[in-house]
Amino acid sequence: MRLRSKVLAAALTLCATALPAMAQECGGDFESWKQGVAAEAKAAGVGAVGLDALEAATLDDKVLARDRAQGVFTQTFVEFSNRMISAYRLKQGAANMKKYADVFARADQQFGVQAPIIAAFWALETDFGAVQGDFHTLSALVTLSHDCRRPQLFRQQLVPLLELIDRGVLPVDVRGAWAGEIGQTQILPSDY
């Protein structure tokens, strides 16, 4: 009986100490949650520029609306490809592969990724750079990380983005897609 009481007391203590750490993953009071992110970022070496950017980040209801409205996951590959592959994209892709042949050749040589694959992602993600998104990237990622729908995907992007901002690689007001992707091929900060 005494052993059972000790085990129960240890379990309750563990739960009580683990709850605040788990609460930092998502949800709860936004400012308290951001303080937890700031502590993590500071421990990772993010300086004043990155931490100030985080302090200014806000929740964006438009990001949540876009996240909830994603219909692409209900489509088959054929439905998706019929919607996304067009004569325009094929023609522009071929033209861009010629125009930037030296860049594509370097990418193939250095990374083993052939021009048609890169051009396909470039076309699909931003129409060859024409549509890169107009969402404030840090606020988008803060919103999606604080939201408890998919924090495991977005939370791991916050510190890398803050590091890029802090180092001056990206501006504080970097803009991109609603889900935090940036640049011509819409990559996430941890892949940057």
N, CA and C atoms as a LAMMPS dump frame, in Angstrom:
ITEM: TIMESTEP
0
ITEM: NUMBER OF ATOMS
576
ITEM: BOX BOUNDS ff ff ff
-5.0000000000000000e+02 5.0000000000000000e+02
-5.0000000000000000e+02 5.0000000000000000e+02
-5.0000000000000000e+02 5.0000000000000000e+02
ITEM: ATOMS id mol type element x y z
1 1 1 N 0.826 -1.187 0
2 1 2 C 0 0 0
3 1 3 C 0.865 1.243 0
4 2 1 N 1.928 1.214 0.806
5 2 2 C 2.811 2.367 0.884
6 2 3 C 3.485 2.619 -0.472
7 3 1 N 3.891 1.541 -1.174
8 3 2 C 4.517 1.656 -2.49
9 3 3 C 3.543 2.28 -3.492
10 4 1 N 2.28 1.846 -3.409
11 4 2 C 1.259 2.385 -4.307
12 4 3 C 1.098 3.897 -4.086
13 5 1 N 1.104 4.344 -2.852
14 5 2 C 0.987 5.762 -2.531
15 5 3 C 2.18 6.543 -3.055
16 6 1 N 3.37 5.965 -2.938
17 6 2 C 4.571 6.644 -3.439
18 6 3 C 4.536 6.752 -4.96
19 7 1 N 4.096 5.682 -5.627
20 7 2 C 4.002 5.696 -7.09
21 7 3 C 2.969 6.738 -7.529
22 8 1 N 1.828 6.764 -6.85
23 8 2 C 0.791 7.735 -7.174
24 8 3 C 1.292 9.164 -6.949
25 9 1 N 1.982 9.4 -5.845
26 9 2 C 2.521 10.731 -5.563
27 9 3 C 3.553 11.137 -6.615
28 10 1 N 4.391 10.193 -7.018
29 10 2 C 5.4 10.488 -8.049
30 10 3 C 4.732 10.801 -9.381
31 11 1 N 3.685 10.054 -9.727
32 11 2 C 2.969 10.292 -10.984
33 11 3 C 2.3 11.652 -10.982
34 12 1 N 1.675 12.006 -9.873
35 12 2 C 1.028 13.318 -9.774
36 12 3 C 2.045 14.451 -9.856
37 13 1 N 3.19 14.278 -9.225
38 13 2 C 4.247 15.288 -9.283
39 13 3 C 4.755 15.442 -10.71
40 14 1 N 4.96 14.314 -11.382
41 14 2 C 5.418 14.347 -12.767
42 14 3 C 4.419 15.071 -13.658
43 15 1 N 3.134 14.754 -13.486
44 15 2 C 2.098 15.417 -14.289
45 15 3 C 2.049 16.909 -14.003
46 16 1 N 2.164 17.274 -12.748
47 16 2 C 2.087 18.689 -12.378
48 16 3 C 3.256 19.478 -12.956
49 17 1 N 4.426 18.865 -12.998
50 17 2 C 5.583 19.585 -13.547
51 17 3 C 5.605 19.526 -15.061
52 18 1 N 5.019 18.504 -15.662
53 18 2 C 5.021 18.377 -17.12
54 18 3 C 3.957 19.252 -17.768
55 19 1 N 2.868 19.526 -17.09
56 19 2 C 1.789 20.302 -17.687
57 19 3 C 2.222 21.682 -18.171
58 20 1 N 2.971 22.461 -17.385
59 20 2 C 3.386 23.752 -17.912
60 20 3 C 4.245 23.62 -19.176
61 21 1 N 5.102 22.626 -19.249
62 21 2 C 5.935 22.44 -20.438
63 21 3 C 5.071 22.065 -21.629
64 22 1 N 4.085 21.176 -21.407
65 22 2 C 3.21 20.782 -22.506
66 22 3 C 2.338 21.954 -22.939
67 23 1 N 1.949 22.802 -22.024
68 23 2 C 1.103 23.94 -22.364
69 23 3 C 1.825 24.899 -23.305
70 24 1 N 3.145 24.9 -23.264
71 24 2 C 3.903 25.79 -24.136
72 24 3 C 3.855 25.353 -25.594
73 25 1 N 3.524 24.097 -25.859
74 25 2 C 3.475 23.603 -27.235
75 25 3 C 2.462 24.39 -28.062
76 26 1 N 1.276 24.613 -27.517
77 26 2 C 0.255 25.356 -28.255
78 26 3 C -0.813 25.846 -27.282
79 27 1 N -1.62 26.773 -27.765
80 27 2 C -2.781 27.238 -27.03
81 27 3 C -2.475 28.044 -25.78
82 28 1 N -3.511 28.332 -25.036
83 28 2 C -3.389 29.094 -23.803
84 28 3 C -3.246 30.577 -24.062
85 29 1 N -2.832 31.283 -23.038
86 29 2 C -2.637 32.725 -23.134
87 29 3 C -1.535 33.026 -24.152
88 30 1 N -1.855 33.829 -25.142
89 30 2 C -0.933 34.079 -26.249
90 30 3 C 0.369 34.721 -25.792
91 31 1 N 0.287 35.712 -24.937
92 31 2 C 1.513 36.397 -24.488
93 31 3 C 2.398 35.472 -23.659
94 32 1 N 1.805 34.659 -22.818
95 32 2 C 2.586 33.69 -22.041
96 32 3 C 3.227 32.666 -22.97
97 33 1 N 2.457 32.213 -23.953
98 33 2 C 2.979 31.258 -24.927
99 33 3 C 4.168 31.855 -25.682
100 34 1 N 4.032 33.126 -26.109
101 34 2 C 5.134 33.786 -26.822
102 34 3 C 6.367 33.91 -25.942
103 35 1 N 6.177 34.135 -24.642
104 35 2 C 7.327 34.208 -23.735
105 35 3 C 8.073 32.877 -23.704
106 36 1 N 7.341 31.779 -23.775
107 36 2 C 7.969 30.46 -23.84
108 36 3 C 8.768 30.283 -25.12
109 37 1 N 8.211 30.751 -26.235
110 37 2 C 8.922 30.695 -27.522
111 37 3 C 10.167 31.58 -27.454
112 38 1 N 10.026 32.753 -26.856
113 38 2 C 11.165 33.671 -26.732
114 38 3 C 12.288 33.049 -25.911
115 39 1 N 11.943 32.366 -24.84
116 39 2 C 12.962 31.707 -24.01
117 39 3 C 13.685 30.632 -24.815
118 40 1 N 12.935 29.876 -25.584
119 40 2 C 13.537 28.842 -26.437
120 40 3 C 14.456 29.473 -27.491
121 41 1 N 13.985 30.548 -28.1
122 41 2 C 14.777 31.222 -29.13
123 41 3 C 16.054 31.807 -28.534
124 42 1 N 15.934 32.425 -27.387
125 42 2 C 17.109 33.014 -26.729
126 42 3 C 18.124 31.921 -26.392
127 43 1 N 17.649 30.789 -25.899
128 43 2 C 18.543 29.667 -25.59
129 43 3 C 19.235 29.14 -26.846
130 44 1 N 18.593 29.305 -28.004
131 44 2 C 19.169 28.863 -29.279
132 44 3 C 20.118 29.908 -29.877
133 45 1 N 20.247 31.051 -29.188
134 45 2 C 21.179 32.07 -29.656
135 45 3 C 20.568 33.205 -30.457
136 46 1 N 19.24 33.273 -30.524
137 46 2 C 18.586 34.374 -31.233
138 46 3 C 18.795 35.65 -30.434
139 47 1 N 19.215 36.702 -31.113
140 47 2 C 19.501 37.969 -30.462
141 47 3 C 18.325 38.927 -30.459
142 48 1 N 18.619 40.183 -30.181
143 48 2 C 17.598 41.207 -29.984
144 48 3 C 16.717 41.431 -31.211
145 49 1 N 17.287 41.4 -32.396
146 49 2 C 16.486 41.653 -33.612
147 49 3 C 15.413 40.58 -33.763
148 50 1 N 15.808 39.328 -33.619
149 50 2 C 14.849 38.232 -33.729
150 50 3 C 13.829 38.238 -32.61
151 51 1 N 14.282 38.493 -31.386
152 51 2 C 13.368 38.507 -30.244
153 51 3 C 12.387 39.672 -30.328
154 52 1 N 12.851 40.825 -30.811
155 52 2 C 11.941 41.96 -31.002
156 52 3 C 10.896 41.651 -32.074
157 53 1 N 11.319 40.938 -33.12
158 53 2 C 10.376 40.547 -34.176
159 53 3 C 9.3 39.639 -33.598
160 54 1 N 9.702 38.693 -32.764
161 54 2 C 8.736 37.803 -32.135
162 54 3 C 7.778 38.579 -31.248
163 55 1 N 8.305 39.519 -30.493
164 55 2 C 7.455 40.33 -29.602
165 55 3 C 6.368 41.064 -30.392
166 56 1 N 6.701 41.499 -31.614
167 56 2 C 5.748 42.252 -32.434
168 56 3 C 4.774 41.349 -33.201
169 57 1 N 5.034 40.049 -33.254
170 57 2 C 4.175 39.128 -34.01
171 57 3 C 2.795 39.042 -33.381
172 58 1 N 1.797 38.891 -34.224
173 58 2 C 0.407 38.841 -33.77
174 58 3 C -0.301 37.636 -34.361
175 59 1 N -1.435 37.299 -33.776
176 59 2 C -2.282 36.25 -34.328
177 59 3 C -3.013 36.79 -35.549
178 60 1 N -3.172 35.964 -36.573
179 60 2 C -3.804 36.385 -37.819
180 60 3 C -4.98 35.457 -38.127
181 61 1 N -6.188 35.967 -37.959
182 61 2 C -7.386 35.16 -38.203
183 61 3 C -7.503 34.707 -39.651
184 62 1 N -6.947 35.481 -40.591
185 62 2 C -6.997 35.086 -42.004
186 62 3 C -6.168 33.818 -42.243
187 63 1 N -5.086 33.666 -41.512
188 63 2 C -4.259 32.464 -41.619
189 63 3 C -5.063 31.248 -41.158
190 64 1 N -5.744 31.378 -40.029
191 64 2 C -6.562 30.267 -39.53
192 64 3 C -7.69 29.931 -40.501
193 65 1 N -8.286 30.927 -41.103
194 65 2 C -9.354 30.687 -42.078
195 65 3 C -8.818 29.907 -43.279
196 66 1 N -7.65 30.284 -43.751
197 66 2 C -7.037 29.561 -44.88
198 66 3 C -6.704 28.129 -44.488
199 67 1 N -6.182 27.958 -43.292
200 67 2 C -5.813 26.63 -42.827
201 67 3 C -7.038 25.722 -42.754
202 68 1 N -8.146 26.254 -42.282
203 68 2 C -9.361 25.456 -42.131
204 68 3 C -10.032 25.165 -43.477
205 69 1 N -9.722 25.968 -44.494
206 69 2 C -10.404 25.844 -45.787
207 69 3 C -9.629 25.028 -46.812
208 70 1 N -8.543 24.382 -46.428
209 70 2 C -7.752 23.621 -47.383
210 70 3 C -8.556 22.47 -47.959
211 71 1 N -8.757 22.504 -49.261
212 71 2 C -9.481 21.431 -49.927
213 71 3 C -8.572 20.507 -50.708
214 72 1 N -7.32 20.884 -50.831
215 72 2 C -6.392 20.119 -51.655
216 72 3 C -6.201 18.693 -51.144
217 73 1 N -6.326 18.487 -49.843
218 73 2 C -6.097 17.163 -49.285
219 73 3 C -7.236 16.189 -49.578
220 74 1 N -8.339 16.686 -50.08
221 74 2 C -9.456 15.807 -50.422
222 74 3 C -9.42 15.405 -51.896
223 75 1 N -8.475 15.935 -52.656
224 75 2 C -8.383 15.639 -54.09
225 75 3 C -7.484 14.443 -54.349
226 76 1 N -7.797 13.719 -55.409
227 76 2 C -6.892 12.671 -55.865
228 76 3 C -5.738 13.337 -56.604
229 77 1 N -4.676 12.586 -56.863
230 77 2 C -3.548 13.148 -57.603
231 77 3 C -3.991 13.6 -58.993
232 78 1 N -4.847 12.832 -59.649
233 78 2 C -5.313 13.195 -60.993
234 78 3 C -6.11 14.498 -60.943
235 79 1 N -6.994 14.633 -59.962
236 79 2 C -7.767 15.881 -59.826
237 79 3 C -6.828 17.064 -59.584
238 80 1 N -5.891 16.873 -58.674
239 80 2 C -4.937 17.935 -58.35
240 80 3 C -4.094 18.3 -59.567
241 81 1 N -3.528 17.31 -60.239
242 81 2 C -2.65 17.597 -61.38
243 81 3 C -3.416 18.222 -62.537
244 82 1 N -4.655 17.798 -62.77
245 82 2 C -5.456 18.423 -63.836
246 82 3 C -5.715 19.899 -63.546
247 83 1 N -5.826 20.216 -62.269
248 83 2 C -6.059 21.607 -61.881
249 83 3 C -4.785 22.446 -61.936
250 84 1 N -3.636 21.826 -61.65
251 84 2 C -2.404 22.591 -61.495
252 84 3 C -1.506 22.617 -62.737
253 85 1 N -1.574 21.613 -63.572
254 85 2 C -0.719 21.571 -64.767
255 85 3 C -1.466 22.228 -65.91
256 86 1 N -0.82 23.239 -66.505
257 86 2 C -1.46 23.956 -67.605
258 86 3 C -0.472 24.147 -68.745
259 87 1 N -1.007 24.462 -69.912
260 87 2 C -0.149 24.73 -71.073
261 87 3 C 0.771 25.912 -70.778
262 88 1 N 0.246 26.923 -70.096
263 88 2 C 1.062 28.09 -69.734
264 88 3 C 2.266 27.674 -68.899
265 89 1 N 2.031 26.883 -67.86
266 89 2 C 3.125 26.468 -66.979
267 89 3 C 4.143 25.599 -67.714
268 90 1 N 3.676 24.74 -68.594
269 90 2 C 4.601 23.907 -69.358
270 90 3 C 5.462 24.764 -70.283
271 91 1 N 4.837 25.734 -70.944
272 91 2 C 5.569 26.624 -71.869
273 91 3 C 6.568 27.495 -71.091
274 92 1 N 6.117 28.09 -69.997
275 92 2 C 7.002 28.938 -69.186
276 92 3 C 8.133 28.123 -68.563
277 93 1 N 7.83 26.906 -68.152
278 93 2 C 8.854 26.041 -67.579
279 93 3 C 9.962 25.759 -68.581
280 94 1 N 9.584 25.431 -69.803
281 94 2 C 10.581 25.167 -70.851
282 94 3 C 11.403 26.418 -71.128
283 95 1 N 10.74 27.565 -71.203
284 95 2 C 11.446 28.828 -71.462
285 95 3 C 12.409 29.164 -70.326
286 96 1 N 11.969 28.965 -69.091
287 96 2 C 12.832 29.25 -67.935
288 96 3 C 14.006 28.286 -67.838
289 97 1 N 13.793 27.041 -68.236
290 97 2 C 14.912 26.088 -68.214
291 97 3 C 15.985 26.49 -69.217
292 98 1 N 15.572 27.088 -70.326
293 98 2 C 16.554 27.599 -71.304
294 98 3 C 17.215 28.872 -70.77
295 99 1 N 16.384 29.781 -70.283
296 99 2 C 16.884 31.073 -69.809
297 99 3 C 17.891 30.908 -68.675
298 100 1 N 17.638 29.999 -67.76
299 100 2 C 18.494 29.804 -66.589
300 100 3 C 19.244 28.47 -66.652
301 101 1 N 19.609 28.059 -67.853
302 101 2 C 20.256 26.758 -68.063
303 101 3 C 21.495 26.59 -67.189
304 102 1 N 22.284 27.661 -67.045
305 102 2 C 23.509 27.542 -66.237
306 102 3 C 23.188 27.308 -64.752
307 103 1 N 22.171 27.95 -64.256
308 103 2 C 21.77 27.773 -62.85
309 103 3 C 21.23 26.36 -62.64
310 104 1 N 20.385 25.915 -63.554
311 104 2 C 19.846 24.564 -63.45
312 104 3 C 20.955 23.517 -63.547
313 105 1 N 21.924 23.741 -64.42
314 105 2 C 23.046 22.795 -64.572
315 105 3 C 23.86 22.721 -63.283
316 106 1 N 24.08 23.878 -62.649
317 106 2 C 24.812 23.891 -61.368
318 106 3 C 24.041 23.136 -60.288
319 107 1 N 22.733 23.343 -60.245
320 107 2 C 21.908 22.648 -59.251
321 107 3 C 21.952 21.141 -59.476
322 108 1 N 21.902 20.73 -60.727
323 108 2 C 21.969 19.308 -61.047
324 108 3 C 23.325 18.729 -60.646
325 109 1 N 24.375 19.453 -60.973
326 109 2 C 25.727 18.98 -60.658
327 109 3 C 25.98 18.952 -59.15
328 110 1 N 25.579 20.023 -58.471
329 110 2 C 25.878 20.15 -57.048
330 110 3 C 24.948 19.32 -56.16
331 111 1 N 23.658 19.25 -56.529
332 111 2 C 22.678 18.605 -55.652
333 111 3 C 21.993 17.386 -56.268
334 112 1 N 22.221 17.15 -57.556
335 112 2 C 21.613 16 -58.212
336 112 3 C 20.133 16.154 -58.499
337 113 1 N 19.661 17.386 -58.582
338 113 2 C 18.249 17.633 -58.876
339 113 3 C 18.156 18.219 -60.283
340 114 1 N 17.436 17.544 -61.147
341 114 2 C 17.352 17.942 -62.547
342 114 3 C 16.424 19.137 -62.747
343 115 1 N 16.697 19.873 -63.813
344 115 2 C 15.959 21.099 -64.137
345 115 3 C 14.444 20.909 -64.177
346 116 1 N 13.918 19.878 -64.831
347 116 2 C 12.447 19.746 -64.877
348 116 3 C 11.804 19.608 -63.499
349 117 1 N 12.501 19 -62.56
350 117 2 C 11.945 18.842 -61.211
351 117 3 C 11.883 20.198 -60.508
352 118 1 N 12.969 20.951 -60.585
353 118 2 C 12.991 22.281 -59.961
354 118 3 C 11.965 23.186 -60.626
355 119 1 N 11.918 23.166 -61.958
356 119 2 C 10.962 24.006 -62.689
357 119 3 C 9.522 23.648 -62.337
358 120 1 N 9.254 22.367 -62.128
359 120 2 C 7.894 21.948 -61.762
360 120 3 C 7.49 22.509 -60.404
361 121 1 N 8.395 22.418 -59.426
362 121 2 C 8.1 23.008 -58.111
363 121 3 C 7.944 24.518 -58.215
364 122 1 N 8.814 25.151 -58.965
365 122 2 C 8.78 26.608 -59.146
366 122 3 C 7.445 27.022 -59.749
367 123 1 N 6.996 26.281 -60.765
368 123 2 C 5.711 26.583 -61.412
369 123 3 C 4.557 26.37 -60.451
370 124 1 N 4.558 25.233 -59.803
371 124 2 C 3.458 24.854 -58.932
372 124 3 C 3.315 25.779 -57.731
373 125 1 N 4.435 26.134 -57.146
374 125 2 C 4.399 26.911 -55.907
375 125 3 C 4.142 28.403 -56.105
376 126 1 N 4.772 29.011 -57.121
377 126 2 C 4.648 30.478 -57.24
378 126 3 C 4.44 30.999 -58.662
379 127 1 N 4.113 30.106 -59.592
380 127 2 C 4.022 30.534 -61.005
381 127 3 C 5.291 31.275 -61.407
382 128 1 N 6.423 30.629 -61.133
383 128 2 C 7.747 31.15 -61.485
384 128 3 C 8.046 32.487 -60.802
385 129 1 N 7.636 32.586 -59.552
386 129 2 C 7.944 33.753 -58.732
387 129 3 C 6.898 34.845 -58.756
388 130 1 N 5.875 34.702 -59.562
389 130 2 C 4.866 35.756 -59.695
390 130 3 C 3.971 35.888 -58.461
391 131 1 N 3.704 34.786 -57.772
392 131 2 C 2.782 34.803 -56.64
393 131 3 C 3.48 34.137 -55.45
394 132 1 N 4.135 34.95 -54.617
395 132 2 C 4.883 34.397 -53.491
396 132 3 C 4.157 34.555 -52.156
397 133 1 N 3.021 35.211 -52.164
398 133 2 C 2.245 35.375 -50.942
399 133 3 C 2.445 36.74 -50.321
400 134 1 N 1.434 37.167 -49.578
401 134 2 C 1.502 38.491 -48.944
402 134 3 C 1.183 38.431 -47.451
403 135 1 N 1.358 37.266 -46.863
404 135 2 C 1.147 37.125 -45.425
405 135 3 C 2.446 37.419 -44.683
406 136 1 N 2.341 38.103 -43.558
407 136 2 C 3.498 38.348 -42.702
408 136 3 C 3.923 36.98 -42.164
409 137 1 N 5.078 36.495 -42.6
410 137 2 C 5.487 35.116 -42.343
411 137 3 C 5.59 34.788 -40.865
412 138 1 N 6.194 35.656 -40.078
413 138 2 C 6.344 35.366 -38.658
414 138 3 C 4.984 35.291 -37.965
415 139 1 N 4.103 36.22 -38.264
416 139 2 C 2.764 36.166 -37.658
417 139 3 C 2.002 34.928 -38.118
418 140 1 N 2.18 34.527 -39.375
419 140 2 C 1.516 33.313 -39.87
420 140 3 C 2 32.09 -39.094
421 141 1 N 3.314 31.973 -38.931
422 141 2 C 3.848 30.814 -38.213
423 141 3 C 3.521 30.855 -36.722
424 142 1 N 3.514 32.036 -36.134
425 142 2 C 3.119 32.169 -34.732
426 142 3 C 1.66 31.734 -34.578
427 143 1 N 0.811 32.165 -35.487
428 143 2 C -0.611 31.815 -35.445
429 143 3 C -0.803 30.304 -35.54
430 144 1 N -0.157 29.691 -36.522
431 144 2 C -0.317 28.253 -36.732
432 144 3 C 0.335 27.427 -35.63
433 145 1 N 1.367 27.964 -35.013
434 145 2 C 2.025 27.266 -33.906
435 145 3 C 1.212 27.358 -32.63
436 146 1 N 0.627 28.515 -32.387
437 146 2 C -0.193 28.709 -31.179
438 146 3 C -1.49 27.911 -31.29
439 147 1 N -2.029 27.813 -32.482
440 147 2 C -3.232 27.033 -32.732
441 147 3 C -2.907 25.559 -32.489
442 148 1 N -3.795 24.837 -31.877
443 148 2 C -3.497 23.452 -31.507
444 148 3 C -3.888 22.428 -32.569
445 149 1 N -4.146 22.875 -33.79
446 149 2 C -4.52 21.932 -34.836
447 149 3 C -3.322 21.142 -35.349
448 150 1 N -2.211 21.837 -35.679
449 150 2 C -1.024 21.157 -36.208
450 150 3 C 0.264 21.814 -35.701
451 151 1 N 0.408 22.012 -34.405
452 151 2 C 1.591 22.714 -33.905
453 151 3 C 2.894 21.959 -34.172
454 152 1 N 2.832 20.634 -34.233
455 152 2 C 4.048 19.858 -34.461
456 152 3 C 4.682 20.186 -35.811
457 153 1 N 3.9 20.621 -36.77
458 153 2 C 4.434 21.014 -38.073
459 153 3 C 5.007 22.432 -38.041
460 154 1 N 4.277 23.351 -37.442
461 154 2 C 4.643 24.764 -37.54
462 154 3 C 5.55 25.266 -36.417
463 155 1 N 5.436 24.702 -35.23
464 155 2 C 6.224 25.18 -34.086
465 155 3 C 7.723 25.064 -34.35
466 156 1 N 8.129 23.999 -35.04
467 156 2 C 9.547 23.788 -35.317
468 156 3 C 10.095 24.771 -36.352
469 157 1 N 9.253 25.609 -36.915
470 157 2 C 9.702 26.601 -37.889
471 157 3 C 10.019 27.956 -37.252
472 158 1 N 9.552 28.17 -36.026
473 158 2 C 9.687 29.493 -35.405
474 158 3 C 11.134 29.89 -35.121
475 159 1 N 11.883 29.059 -34.429
476 159 2 C 13.261 29.426 -34.092
477 159 3 C 14.111 29.587 -35.358
478 160 1 N 14.014 28.679 -36.347
479 160 2 C 14.779 28.922 -37.574
480 160 3 C 14.435 30.249 -38.258
481 161 1 N 13.156 30.614 -38.276
482 161 2 C 12.788 31.902 -38.877
483 161 3 C 13.364 33.057 -38.063
484 162 1 N 13.285 32.96 -36.747
485 162 2 C 13.837 34.021 -35.898
486 162 3 C 15.351 34.131 -36.089
487 163 1 N 16.034 33.003 -36.274
488 163 2 C 17.48 33.029 -36.527
489 163 3 C 17.781 33.728 -37.857
490 164 1 N 17 33.425 -38.89
491 164 2 C 17.205 34.056 -40.202
492 164 3 C 16.962 35.564 -40.13
493 165 1 N 15.946 35.958 -39.389
494 165 2 C 15.653 37.387 -39.205
495 165 3 C 16.765 38.041 -38.394
496 166 1 N 17.173 37.391 -37.32
497 166 2 C 18.196 37.948 -36.437
498 166 3 C 19.524 38.162 -37.177
499 167 1 N 19.869 37.255 -38.061
500 167 2 C 21.123 37.355 -38.827
501 167 3 C 21.026 38.314 -40.011
502 168 1 N 19.826 38.794 -40.311
503 168 2 C 19.656 39.693 -41.437
504 168 3 C 19.53 38.977 -42.774
505 169 1 N 19.375 37.649 -42.745
506 169 2 C 19.188 36.888 -43.986
507 169 3 C 17.82 37.207 -44.576
508 170 1 N 16.838 37.348 -43.705
509 170 2 C 15.479 37.723 -44.107
510 170 3 C 15.077 38.982 -43.347
511 171 1 N 14.266 39.831 -43.974
512 171 2 C 13.808 41.034 -43.262
513 171 3 C 12.77 40.678 -42.201
514 172 1 N 12.631 41.551 -41.219
515 172 2 C 11.656 41.354 -40.146
516 172 3 C 10.254 41.186 -40.722
517 173 1 N 9.96 41.898 -41.781
518 173 2 C 8.622 41.868 -42.359
519 173 3 C 8.514 40.926 -43.561
520 174 1 N 9.34 39.86 -43.591
521 174 2 C 9.307 38.92 -44.704
522 174 3 C 7.878 38.421 -44.917
523 175 1 N 7.5 38.33 -46.171
524 175 2 C 6.144 37.905 -46.533
525 175 3 C 6.205 36.65 -47.381
526 176 1 N 5.167 35.855 -47.255
527 176 2 C 5.087 34.62 -48.014
528 176 3 C 3.684 34.06 -47.96
529 177 1 N 3.575 32.759 -48.098
530 177 2 C 2.28 32.089 -48.098
531 177 3 C 1.693 32.051 -46.683
532 178 1 N 0.418 31.775 -46.595
533 178 2 C -0.276 31.768 -45.305
534 178 3 C 0.279 30.711 -44.354
535 179 1 N 0.912 29.656 -44.887
536 179 2 C 1.418 28.582 -44.035
537 179 3 C 2.903 28.733 -43.714
538 180 1 N 3.456 29.925 -43.932
539 180 2 C 4.828 30.188 -43.535
540 180 3 C 5.893 29.868 -44.562
541 181 1 N 5.499 29.456 -45.761
542 181 2 C 6.49 29.181 -46.798
543 181 3 C 6.955 30.496 -47.414
544 182 1 N 8.232 30.524 -47.812
545 182 2 C 8.815 31.75 -48.354
546 182 3 C 9.62 31.466 -49.617
547 183 1 N 9.747 32.487 -50.425
548 183 2 C 10.619 32.422 -51.591
549 183 3 C 9.976 31.855 -52.84
550 184 1 N 10.794 31.749 -53.873
551 184 2 C 10.339 31.32 -55.193
552 184 3 C 9.751 29.9 -55.204
553 185 1 N 10.269 29.023 -54.359
554 185 2 C 9.749 27.656 -54.316
555 185 3 C 9.006 27.362 -53.016
556 186 1 N 8.743 28.409 -52.229
557 186 2 C 7.914 28.303 -51.025
558 186 3 C 8.411 27.233 -50.058
559 187 1 N 9.618 27.445 -49.531
560 187 2 C 10.16 26.513 -48.553
561 187 3 C 9.932 27.05 -47.146
562 188 1 N 9.937 26.157 -46.197
563 188 2 C 9.785 26.551 -44.805
564 188 3 C 11.131 26.997 -44.233
565 189 1 N 11.107 27.852 -43.211
566 189 2 C 12.348 28.391 -42.657
567 189 3 C 13.392 27.35 -42.255
568 190 1 N 12.977 26.217 -41.717
569 190 2 C 13.969 25.215 -41.299
570 190 3 C 14.706 24.614 -42.488
571 191 1 N 14.124 24.71 -43.678
572 191 2 C 14.769 24.21 -44.888
573 191 3 C 15.572 25.287 -45.589
574 192 1 N 15.398 26.525 -45.182
575 192 2 C 16.072 27.656 -45.803
576 192 3 C 17.552 27.515 -45.625
